[in-house]
């Protein structure tokens, strides 16, 4: 694990981060920030695509967005917010990357892995700042801001909406890297490969944009009270890319 990242997106599976917040990631990087995607699992239980193919796709998508990427190789379909071993893996990652801002799955996402990922990352974000918790995992680090992103079957009214119009072509290009998951007619039939799934995701981004009167946007949800200072620093990192 090399270097720090000011913004880290945790995802249960490869492609989750891109679906929810690729535009925000791209904007942050374009504005001069360092960003990383942390896939908790390799997606080995998916209906389509091998682990190696999905790794290649994930790395290609990260290059499109200008983000670094790593996989913790926790068990797909077996994420657990109460697992001490899994918490330790995320704590170690947080202490190594030292992000100021963390984006993570929504705690009410219908997908069980996504829900458990949310519990896991929230717990680890707290424990990473506790000096007495497994000090062998690195120096304690406290993240300034945690925001949840919606899953593919969620919409709702977000707390924060970020315009990503200028970076939407990058989002499309990043998602296009995942042919094993989204290309119709190339494997086991799934909703993701239905031919309308990505259109539905674009419809949601259009709807989020409509909330603030712009073409394209991504929505995020507060997990408790927000620090005005931390939120301002995050928005400065994202919005300077559109200036």
TORLOVEX-160619 format. One record per residue (C-alpha): residue in one letter; x negated, y negated, z. Coordinates in nm, 4 decimals. Each point is the difference from the previous one (the first is absolute). Example, Ala and Ser with C-alpha at 12.3 -4.5 7.8 and 13.67 -1.06 7.14 Angstrom:
BEGIN
<site><resn>a</resn><px>-1.2300</px><py>0.4500</py><pz>0.7800</pz></site>
<site><resn>s</resn><px>-0.1370</px><py>-0.3440</py><pz>-0.0660</pz></site>
END
This chain:
BEGIN
<site><resn>x</resn><px>0.0000</px><py>0.0000</py><pz>0.0000</pz></site>
<site><resn>x</resn><px>-0.1844</px><py>-0.3067</py><pz>-0.1228</pz></site>
<site><resn>x</resn><px>0.0698</px><py>-0.3662</py><pz>0.0669</pz></site>
<site><resn>x</resn><px>0.2909</px><py>-0.1862</py><pz>0.1514</pz></site>
<site><resn>x</resn><px>0.3344</px><py>-0.0918</py><pz>-0.1575</pz></site>
<site><resn>x</resn><px>0.2080</px><py>-0.2980</py><pz>0.1065</pz></site>
<site><resn>x</resn><px>0.3194</px><py>0.1647</py><pz>-0.1295</pz></site>
<site><resn>x</resn><px>0.0680</px><py>0.3728</py><pz>0.0342</pz></site>
<site><resn>x</resn><px>0.3052</px><py>0.1799</py><pz>-0.1359</pz></site>
<site><resn>x</resn><px>0.0760</px><py>0.3347</py><pz>0.1611</pz></site>
<site><resn>x</resn><px>0.2031</px><py>0.2435</py><pz>-0.2084</pz></site>
<site><resn>x</resn><px>0.1250</px><py>0.3510</py><pz>0.0651</pz></site>
<site><resn>x</resn><px>-0.0773</px><py>0.1105</py><pz>-0.3566</pz></site>
<site><resn>x</resn><px>-0.1836</px><py>-0.1248</py><pz>-0.3105</pz></site>
<site><resn>x</resn><px>0.2240</px><py>-0.2435</py><pz>-0.1952</pz></site>
<site><resn>x</resn><px>0.2031</px><py>-0.1115</py><pz>0.3075</pz></site>
<site><resn>x</resn><px>-0.2093</px><py>-0.3151</py><pz>0.0413</pz></site>
<site><resn>x</resn><px>0.0269</px><py>-0.0929</py><pz>-0.3674</pz></site>
<site><resn>x</resn><px>0.3769</px><py>0.0428</py><pz>-0.0077</pz></site>
<site><resn>x</resn><px>0.0508</px><py>-0.2280</py><pz>0.2980</pz></site>
<site><resn>x</resn><px>-0.2680</px><py>-0.2659</py><pz>-0.0088</pz></site>
<site><resn>x</resn><px>-0.2400</px><py>0.0239</py><pz>-0.2944</pz></site>
<site><resn>x</resn><px>0.0786</px><py>-0.3573</py><pz>-0.0968</pz></site>
<site><resn>x</resn><px>-0.0828</px><py>-0.1318</py><pz>0.3455</pz></site>
<site><resn>x</resn><px>-0.3217</px><py>0.2027</py><pz>0.0045</pz></site>
<site><resn>x</resn><px>-0.1021</px><py>-0.1353</py><pz>-0.3384</pz></site>
<site><resn>x</resn><px>0.0787</px><py>-0.3569</py><pz>0.1059</pz></site>
<site><resn>x</resn><px>-0.2061</px><py>0.0355</py><pz>0.3177</pz></site>
<site><resn>x</resn><px>-0.2991</px><py>0.1336</py><pz>-0.1912</pz></site>
<site><resn>x</resn><px>0.0355</px><py>-0.2647</py><pz>-0.2712</pz></site>
<site><resn>x</resn><px>-0.0106</px><py>-0.2637</py><pz>0.2726</pz></site>
<site><resn>x</resn><px>-0.3385</px><py>0.1292</py><pz>0.1158</pz></site>
<site><resn>x</resn><px>0.1093</px><py>0.2378</py><pz>0.2750</pz></site>
<site><resn>x</resn><px>-0.1196</px><py>0.3561</py><pz>0.0537</pz></site>
<site><resn>x</resn><px>0.2672</px><py>0.2661</py><pz>-0.0009</pz></site>
<site><resn>x</resn><px>0.0133</px><py>0.3746</py><pz>0.0525</pz></site>
<site><resn>x</resn><px>0.2615</px><py>0.2707</py><pz>-0.0441</pz></site>
<site><resn>x</resn><px>-0.0064</px><py>0.2866</py><pz>0.2492</pz></site>
<site><resn>x</resn><px>0.1948</px><py>0.3066</py><pz>-0.1109</pz></site>
<site><resn>x</resn><px>0.0764</px><py>0.2080</py><pz>0.3067</pz></site>
<site><resn>x</resn><px>0.0486</px><py>0.3169</py><pz>-0.2084</pz></site>
<site><resn>x</resn><px>-0.1105</px><py>0.1178</py><pz>-0.3430</pz></site>
<site><resn>x</resn><px>0.3598</px><py>0.0773</py><pz>-0.0983</pz></site>
<site><resn>x</resn><px>-0.0783</px><py>0.3694</py><pz>-0.0215</pz></site>
<site><resn>x</resn><px>0.3631</px><py>0.1041</py><pz>0.0561</pz></site>
<site><resn>x</resn><px>0.1353</px><py>-0.2013</py><pz>-0.2920</pz></site>
<site><resn>x</resn><px>0.2128</px><py>0.1644</py><pz>-0.2663</pz></site>
<site><resn>x</resn><px>-0.2315</px><py>-0.1247</py><pz>-0.2740</pz></site>
<site><resn>x</resn><px>-0.3715</px><py>-0.0577</py><pz>-0.0414</pz></site>
<site><resn>x</resn><px>-0.3034</px><py>0.1677</py><pz>0.1533</pz></site>
<site><resn>x</resn><px>-0.1973</px><py>-0.1535</py><pz>0.2859</pz></site>
<site><resn>x</resn><px>-0.2913</px><py>-0.0738</py><pz>-0.2323</pz></site>
<site><resn>x</resn><px>0.2200</px><py>-0.1601</py><pz>-0.2649</pz></site>
<site><resn>x</resn><px>0.1777</px><py>-0.2129</py><pz>0.2570</pz></site>
<site><resn>x</resn><px>-0.3372</px><py>-0.1088</py><pz>0.1412</pz></site>
<site><resn>x</resn><px>-0.1138</px><py>-0.1094</py><pz>-0.3456</pz></site>
<site><resn>x</resn><px>0.3257</px><py>-0.1879</py><pz>-0.0565</pz></site>
<site><resn>x</resn><px>-0.0241</px><py>-0.1700</py><pz>0.3393</pz></site>
<site><resn>x</resn><px>-0.3564</px><py>-0.1110</py><pz>-0.0602</pz></site>
<site><resn>x</resn><px>0.0926</px><py>-0.1372</py><pz>-0.3426</pz></site>
<site><resn>x</resn><px>0.2915</px><py>-0.1948</py><pz>0.1469</pz></site>
<site><resn>x</resn><px>-0.2219</px><py>-0.1456</py><pz>0.2741</pz></site>
<site><resn>x</resn><px>-0.2463</px><py>-0.1195</py><pz>-0.2632</pz></site>
<site><resn>x</resn><px>0.2825</px><py>-0.1785</py><pz>-0.1816</pz></site>
<site><resn>x</resn><px>0.0867</px><py>-0.1837</py><pz>0.3212</pz></site>
<site><resn>x</resn><px>-0.3587</px><py>-0.0673</py><pz>0.1029</pz></site>
<site><resn>x</resn><px>0.0403</px><py>0.1879</py><pz>0.3288</pz></site>
<site><resn>x</resn><px>-0.2117</px><py>0.2673</py><pz>0.1617</pz></site>
<site><resn>x</resn><px>0.1687</px><py>0.3287</py><pz>0.0888</pz></site>
<site><resn>x</resn><px>-0.0421</px><py>0.2954</py><pz>0.2292</pz></site>
<site><resn>x</resn><px>0.2031</px><py>0.3043</py><pz>0.1002</pz></site>
<site><resn>x</resn><px>0.0108</px><py>0.1301</py><pz>0.3569</pz></site>
<site><resn>x</resn><px>0.1203</px><py>0.3421</py><pz>-0.1207</pz></site>
<site><resn>x</resn><px>0.2584</px><py>0.0388</py><pz>0.2731</pz></site>
<site><resn>x</resn><px>0.2649</px><py>0.2667</py><pz>-0.0711</pz></site>
<site><resn>x</resn><px>0.2598</px><py>-0.0891</py><pz>-0.2610</pz></site>
<site><resn>x</resn><px>0.3492</px><py>0.0797</py><pz>0.1336</pz></site>
<site><resn>x</resn><px>-0.1667</px><py>0.0235</py><pz>0.3404</pz></site>
<site><resn>x</resn><px>-0.0696</px><py>-0.3570</py><pz>0.1078</pz></site>
<site><resn>x</resn><px>0.0741</px><py>-0.0549</py><pz>0.3683</pz></site>
<site><resn>x</resn><px>-0.0011</px><py>-0.3257</py><pz>0.1872</pz></site>
<site><resn>x</resn><px>-0.0557</px><py>0.1874</py><pz>0.3251</pz></site>
<site><resn>x</resn><px>-0.3013</px><py>0.2036</py><pz>-0.1159</pz></site>
<site><resn>x</resn><px>-0.3106</px><py>-0.0938</py><pz>0.1943</pz></site>
<site><resn>x</resn><px>-0.2245</px><py>0.1257</py><pz>-0.2790</pz></site>
<site><resn>x</resn><px>0.1792</px><py>-0.2045</py><pz>-0.2638</pz></site>
<site><resn>x</resn><px>0.0024</px><py>-0.3113</py><pz>0.2204</pz></site>
<site><resn>x</resn><px>-0.3741</px><py>0.0359</py><pz>0.0496</pz></site>
<site><resn>x</resn><px>-0.0552</px><py>0.0165</py><pz>-0.3782</pz></site>
<site><resn>x</resn><px>0.1929</px><py>-0.3242</py><pz>-0.0547</pz></site>
<site><resn>x</resn><px>-0.1634</px><py>-0.1735</py><pz>0.2967</pz></site>
<site><resn>x</resn><px>-0.3429</px><py>0.0875</py><pz>-0.1384</pz></site>
<site><resn>x</resn><px>0.1008</px><py>-0.1452</py><pz>-0.3372</pz></site>
<site><resn>x</resn><px>0.1336</px><py>-0.3223</py><pz>0.1509</pz></site>
<site><resn>x</resn><px>-0.3142</px><py>-0.0494</py><pz>0.2073</pz></site>
<site><resn>x</resn><px>-0.2179</px><py>0.0574</py><pz>-0.3043</pz></site>
<site><resn>x</resn><px>0.1917</px><py>-0.2218</py><pz>-0.2444</pz></site>
<site><resn>x</resn><px>0.0945</px><py>-0.2677</py><pz>0.2595</pz></site>
<site><resn>x</resn><px>0.2986</px><py>-0.1417</py><pz>-0.1905</pz></site>
<site><resn>x</resn><px>0.1671</px><py>-0.3218</py><pz>0.1065</pz></site>
<site><resn>x</resn><px>0.3183</px><py>0.1055</py><pz>-0.1820</pz></site>
<site><resn>x</resn><px>0.1609</px><py>0.3430</py><pz>-0.0312</pz></site>
<site><resn>x</resn><px>0.2903</px><py>0.1028</py><pz>-0.2217</pz></site>
<site><resn>x</resn><px>0.1698</px><py>0.3285</py><pz>0.0878</pz></site>
<site><resn>x</resn><px>0.3146</px><py>0.1999</py><pz>-0.0763</pz></site>
<site><resn>x</resn><px>0.3347</px><py>-0.1097</py><pz>0.1404</pz></site>
<site><resn>x</resn><px>0.0964</px><py>0.1889</py><pz>0.3189</pz></site>
<site><resn>x</resn><px>0.3480</px><py>0.0774</py><pz>-0.1375</pz></site>
<site><resn>x</resn><px>-0.1113</px><py>0.1311</py><pz>-0.3386</pz></site>
<site><resn>x</resn><px>0.2111</px><py>0.3094</py><pz>-0.0846</pz></site>
<site><resn>x</resn><px>-0.3122</px><py>0.1998</py><pz>-0.0941</pz></site>
<site><resn>x</resn><px>-0.1181</px><py>0.1863</py><pz>0.3158</pz></site>
<site><resn>x</resn><px>-0.3698</px><py>-0.0416</py><pz>-0.0835</pz></site>
<site><resn>x</resn><px>0.0481</px><py>-0.3730</py><pz>-0.0479</pz></site>
<site><resn>x</resn><px>0.1792</px><py>-0.0356</py><pz>0.3340</pz></site>
<site><resn>x</resn><px>-0.2690</px><py>0.1957</py><pz>0.1814</pz></site>
<site><resn>x</resn><px>-0.2705</px><py>-0.2018</py><pz>-0.1783</pz></site>
<site><resn>x</resn><px>0.1572</px><py>-0.3184</py><pz>0.1353</pz></site>
<site><resn>x</resn><px>0.0006</px><py>0.1332</py><pz>0.3575</pz></site>
<site><resn>x</resn><px>-0.3540</px><py>0.1296</py><pz>-0.0433</pz></site>
<site><resn>x</resn><px>-0.1497</px><py>-0.3233</py><pz>-0.1334</pz></site>
<site><resn>x</resn><px>0.1799</px><py>-0.2190</py><pz>0.2528</pz></site>
<site><resn>x</resn><px>-0.1285</px><py>0.2144</py><pz>0.2871</pz></site>
<site><resn>x</resn><px>-0.3516</px><py>0.0096</py><pz>-0.1431</pz></site>
<site><resn>x</resn><px>-0.0031</px><py>-0.3765</py><pz>-0.0541</pz></site>
<site><resn>x</resn><px>0.0677</px><py>-0.0466</py><pz>0.3698</pz></site>
<site><resn>x</resn><px>-0.2464</px><py>0.2641</py><pz>0.1176</pz></site>
<site><resn>x</resn><px>-0.2740</px><py>-0.1282</py><pz>-0.2321</pz></site>
<site><resn>x</resn><px>-0.0166</px><py>-0.3117</py><pz>0.2156</pz></site>
<site><resn>x</resn><px>-0.0271</px><py>0.1869</py><pz>0.3291</pz></site>
<site><resn>x</resn><px>-0.3650</px><py>0.0193</py><pz>0.1035</pz></site>
<site><resn>x</resn><px>0.0481</px><py>0.3093</py><pz>0.2124</pz></site>
<site><resn>x</resn><px>0.1730</px><py>0.2027</py><pz>-0.2731</pz></site>
<site><resn>x</resn><px>-0.2495</px><py>0.2393</py><pz>-0.1598</pz></site>
<site><resn>x</resn><px>-0.2935</px><py>-0.2456</py><pz>-0.0038</pz></site>
<site><resn>x</resn><px>-0.1955</px><py>0.2451</py><pz>-0.2137</pz></site>
<site><resn>x</resn><px>0.2262</px><py>-0.1012</py><pz>-0.2901</pz></site>
<site><resn>x</resn><px>-0.1513</px><py>-0.3486</py><pz>-0.0177</pz></site>
<site><resn>x</resn><px>0.0259</px><py>-0.3455</py><pz>0.1476</pz></site>
<site><resn>x</resn><px>0.3573</px><py>-0.1033</py><pz>0.0839</pz></site>
<site><resn>x</resn><px>0.1844</px><py>-0.2063</py><pz>-0.2573</pz></site>
<site><resn>x</resn><px>0.3347</px><py>-0.1762</py><pz>0.0235</pz></site>
<site><resn>x</resn><px>0.1922</px><py>-0.0623</py><pz>-0.3225</pz></site>
<site><resn>x</resn><px>0.1595</px><py>-0.3447</py><pz>-0.0130</pz></site>
<site><resn>x</resn><px>0.3082</px><py>0.0797</py><pz>-0.2096</pz></site>
<site><resn>x</resn><px>0.1993</px><py>0.3125</py><pz>-0.0833</pz></site>
<site><resn>x</resn><px>0.2725</px><py>-0.0118</py><pz>-0.2647</pz></site>
<site><resn>x</resn><px>0.2137</px><py>0.2900</py><pz>-0.1190</pz></site>
<site><resn>x</resn><px>0.0791</px><py>0.0564</py><pz>-0.3652</pz></site>
<site><resn>x</resn><px>0.3172</px><py>0.1734</py><pz>-0.1237</pz></site>
<site><resn>x</resn><px>0.0073</px><py>0.3518</py><pz>-0.1381</pz></site>
<site><resn>x</resn><px>0.1361</px><py>0.0798</py><pz>-0.3470</pz></site>
<site><resn>x</resn><px>0.3487</px><py>0.0613</py><pz>0.1409</pz></site>
<site><resn>x</resn><px>0.0106</px><py>-0.3203</py><pz>0.2034</pz></site>
<site><resn>x</resn><px>0.0880</px><py>-0.3586</py><pz>-0.0799</pz></site>
<site><resn>x</resn><px>0.1525</px><py>-0.2071</py><pz>0.2802</pz></site>
<site><resn>x</resn><px>-0.0718</px><py>-0.3616</py><pz>0.0853</pz></site>
<site><resn>x</resn><px>-0.3738</px><py>-0.0421</py><pz>0.0595</pz></site>
<site><resn>x</resn><px>-0.1531</px><py>-0.2306</py><pz>0.2576</pz></site>
<site><resn>x</resn><px>-0.2632</px><py>-0.1195</py><pz>-0.2462</pz></site>
<site><resn>x</resn><px>0.0150</px><py>-0.0188</py><pz>-0.3796</pz></site>
<site><resn>x</resn><px>-0.3211</px><py>-0.0491</py><pz>-0.1990</pz></site>
<site><resn>x</resn><px>0.0111</px><py>-0.1114</py><pz>-0.3620</pz></site>
<site><resn>x</resn><px>-0.2089</px><py>0.2304</py><pz>-0.2209</pz></site>
<site><resn>x</resn><px>0.1023</px><py>-0.1252</py><pz>-0.3455</pz></site>
<site><resn>x</resn><px>-0.3555</px><py>-0.0783</py><pz>-0.1107</pz></site>
<site><resn>x</resn><px>-0.1173</px><py>0.3481</py><pz>0.0994</pz></site>
<site><resn>x</resn><px>0.2920</px><py>0.2105</py><pz>-0.1142</pz></site>
<site><resn>x</resn><px>-0.1844</px><py>0.1201</py><pz>-0.3127</pz></site>
<site><resn>x</resn><px>-0.2665</px><py>0.1420</py><pz>0.2343</pz></site>
<site><resn>x</resn><px>0.2664</px><py>0.1770</py><pz>0.2029</pz></site>
<site><resn>x</resn><px>0.1414</px><py>0.1615</py><pz>-0.3134</pz></site>
<site><resn>x</resn><px>-0.3468</px><py>0.1008</py><pz>-0.1147</pz></site>
<site><resn>x</resn><px>-0.0814</px><py>0.1515</py><pz>0.3403</pz></site>
<site><resn>x</resn><px>0.3228</px><py>0.2023</py><pz>0.0032</pz></site>
<site><resn>x</resn><px>-0.0658</px><py>0.1155</py><pz>-0.3556</pz></site>
<site><resn>x</resn><px>-0.3080</px><py>0.1800</py><pz>0.1349</pz></site>
<site><resn>x</resn><px>0.2291</px><py>0.2515</py><pz>0.1713</pz></site>
<site><resn>x</resn><px>0.1138</px><py>0.1970</py><pz>-0.3008</pz></site>
<site><resn>x</resn><px>0.0202</px><py>0.3215</py><pz>0.2023</pz></site>
<site><resn>x</resn><px>0.2716</px><py>-0.1565</py><pz>0.2153</pz></site>
<site><resn>x</resn><px>0.1932</px><py>-0.2328</py><pz>-0.2288</pz></site>
<site><resn>x</resn><px>-0.0285</px><py>0.1269</py><pz>-0.3592</pz></site>
<site><resn>x</resn><px>0.3242</px><py>0.1746</py><pz>-0.1060</pz></site>
<site><resn>x</resn><px>-0.0210</px><py>0.3430</py><pz>-0.1606</pz></site>
<site><resn>x</resn><px>-0.3524</px><py>0.0866</py><pz>0.1175</pz></site>
<site><resn>x</resn><px>0.0761</px><py>0.2376</py><pz>0.2866</pz></site>
<site><resn>x</resn><px>0.2561</px><py>0.0962</py><pz>0.2590</pz></site>
<site><resn>x</resn><px>0.3017</px><py>-0.2359</py><pz>-0.0237</pz></site>
<site><resn>x</resn><px>0.0144</px><py>-0.2470</py><pz>0.2897</pz></site>
<site><resn>x</resn><px>0.1711</px><py>-0.3291</py><pz>0.0732</pz></site>
<site><resn>x</resn><px>-0.3339</px><py>-0.1786</py><pz>-0.0316</pz></site>
<site><resn>x</resn><px>-0.0378</px><py>0.1346</py><pz>-0.3544</pz></site>
<site><resn>x</resn><px>0.3634</px><py>-0.0638</py><pz>-0.0948</pz></site>
<site><resn>x</resn><px>-0.0821</px><py>-0.2854</py><pz>-0.2345</pz></site>
<site><resn>x</resn><px>0.2023</px><py>-0.2480</py><pz>0.2060</pz></site>
<site><resn>x</resn><px>-0.1875</px><py>0.0135</py><pz>0.3300</pz></site>
<site><resn>x</resn><px>-0.2593</px><py>-0.2664</py><pz>-0.0871</pz></site>
<site><resn>x</resn><px>0.2746</px><py>-0.2127</py><pz>-0.1538</pz></site>
<site><resn>x</resn><px>0.1831</px><py>0.0197</py><pz>0.3321</pz></site>
<site><resn>x</resn><px>-0.3135</px><py>-0.1103</py><pz>0.1826</pz></site>
<site><resn>x</resn><px>-0.0350</px><py>-0.2937</py><pz>-0.2373</pz></site>
<site><resn>x</resn><px>0.3645</px><py>-0.0815</py><pz>0.0647</pz></site>
<site><resn>x</resn><px>-0.0728</px><py>-0.0207</py><pz>0.3698</pz></site>
<site><resn>x</resn><px>-0.2968</px><py>-0.2304</py><pz>-0.0633</pz></site>
<site><resn>x</resn><px>0.2276</px><py>-0.2154</py><pz>-0.2155</pz></site>
<site><resn>x</resn><px>0.2540</px><py>-0.0075</py><pz>0.2832</pz></site>
<site><resn>x</resn><px>-0.2670</px><py>-0.1002</py><pz>0.2518</pz></site>
<site><resn>x</resn><px>-0.1106</px><py>-0.2718</py><pz>-0.2395</pz></site>
<site><resn>x</resn><px>0.3559</px><py>-0.1224</py><pz>-0.0323</pz></site>
<site><resn>x</resn><px>0.0121</px><py>-0.0544</py><pz>0.3763</pz></site>
<site><resn>x</resn><px>-0.2583</px><py>-0.2764</py><pz>-0.0336</pz></site>
<site><resn>x</resn><px>0.0727</px><py>-0.1126</py><pz>-0.3565</pz></site>
<site><resn>x</resn><px>-0.2957</px><py>0.1569</py><pz>-0.1823</pz></site>
<site><resn>x</resn><px>-0.0254</px><py>0.2743</py><pz>-0.2658</pz></site>
<site><resn>x</resn><px>-0.1848</px><py>0.2673</py><pz>0.2036</pz></site>
<site><resn>x</resn><px>-0.0666</px><py>0.0493</py><pz>0.3696</pz></site>
<site><resn>x</resn><px>-0.0716</px><py>0.2616</py><pz>0.2665</pz></site>
<site><resn>x</resn><px>0.1714</px><py>0.0121</py><pz>0.3373</pz></site>
<site><resn>x</resn><px>-0.1376</px><py>0.0774</py><pz>0.3455</pz></site>
<site><resn>x</resn><px>0.1537</px><py>0.0501</py><pz>0.3421</pz></site>
<site><resn>x</resn><px>-0.1222</px><py>-0.1272</py><pz>0.3356</pz></site>
<site><resn>x</resn><px>-0.0739</px><py>0.2563</py><pz>0.2694</pz></site>
<site><resn>x</resn><px>0.0749</px><py>-0.2220</py><pz>0.2961</pz></site>
<site><resn>x</resn><px>-0.0941</px><py>-0.3669</py><pz>0.0484</pz></site>
<site><resn>x</resn><px>-0.2347</px><py>-0.1502</py><pz>-0.2575</pz></site>
<site><resn>x</resn><px>-0.3032</px><py>-0.2103</py><pz>0.0845</pz></site>
<site><resn>x</resn><px>0.0287</px><py>-0.3231</py><pz>-0.1921</pz></site>
<site><resn>x</resn><px>-0.3779</px><py>-0.0283</py><pz>-0.0246</pz></site>
<site><resn>x</resn><px>-0.0427</px><py>0.3550</py><pz>-0.1306</pz></site>
<site><resn>x</resn><px>0.2894</px><py>-0.0299</py><pz>-0.2430</pz></site>
<site><resn>x</resn><px>-0.1371</px><py>-0.3294</py><pz>-0.1276</pz></site>
<site><resn>x</resn><px>-0.3417</px><py>0.1556</py><pz>-0.0606</pz></site>
<site><resn>x</resn><px>0.1561</px><py>0.2925</py><pz>-0.1861</pz></site>
<site><resn>x</resn><px>0.2102</px><py>-0.2260</py><pz>-0.2193</pz></site>
<site><resn>x</resn><px>-0.2966</px><py>-0.2239</py><pz>-0.0721</pz></site>
<site><resn>x</resn><px>-0.1879</px><py>0.3073</py><pz>-0.1263</pz></site>
<site><resn>x</resn><px>0.2891</px><py>0.1006</py><pz>-0.2246</pz></site>
<site><resn>x</resn><px>0.1240</px><py>-0.3393</py><pz>-0.1186</pz></site>
<site><resn>x</resn><px>-0.3350</px><py>-0.1557</py><pz>-0.0902</pz></site>
<site><resn>x</resn><px>-0.0061</px><py>0.2468</py><pz>-0.2882</pz></site>
<site><resn>x</resn><px>0.3036</px><py>-0.1723</py><pz>-0.1502</pz></site>
<site><resn>x</resn><px>-0.1232</px><py>-0.3559</py><pz>0.0508</pz></site>
END
